[in-house]
């Protein structure tokens, strides 16, 4: 059985798309091949690395990738899922092709204000929302 290919996209590929990729790999790597990329790749968000470690997932060795590089390589996917916030949706890249397109809006952890602890708590909430959405996707894609 071949794995379904999924691409998660957000602006910087530093938080939301990385979490979605990590959870899909962790929870259903036998059925799905997950990747993530961004319109303007940045640096991996250290708070995201920390909250995923709390859940038993280590992405500290990951690097951010450009959706434009993936597009130029001609890769194809079964699902392309944007995870940018509703406010940033107009900036989220569109990946052309025959993939089923979906949009799952999540807040961007890099926009969180407050103390380190407050930002960490908000990032945990996003992590938990993404994990829940991935579990729902695994049960019935789309």
HUPEZI-V186986 format. One record per backbone hydrogen bond with DSSP energy under -1.0 kcal/mol. CO is the residue of the C=O (numbers start at 1). NH is the residue of the N-H. Records with the same first field share a line. If there is no record, write none. Layout:
CO: NH, NH
This chain:
4: 33
5: 78, 79
6: 35
7: 81
8: 37
9: 83
10: 39
11: 40
12: 42
14: 45
15: 19
16: 20
17: 21
18: 22
19: 23
20: 24
21: 25
22: 26
23: 27
24: 28
25: 29
28: 31, 32
31: 4
33: 6
35: 8
37: 10
38: 67
45: 49
46: 50
47: 51
48: 52
49: 53
50: 54
52: 57
53: 56
59: 62
65: 38
66: 70
67: 71
68: 72
69: 73
70: 75
71: 74
78: 100
79: 7
80: 102
81: 9
82: 104
88: 91, 92
100: 80
102: 82
108: 111
109: 112
115: 119
116: 120
117: 121
118: 122
119: 123
120: 124
121: 125
122: 126
123: 127
124: 128
125: 129
126: 130
127: 131
128: 132
129: 133
130: 134
131: 135
132: 136
133: 137
134: 138
135: 139
136: 140
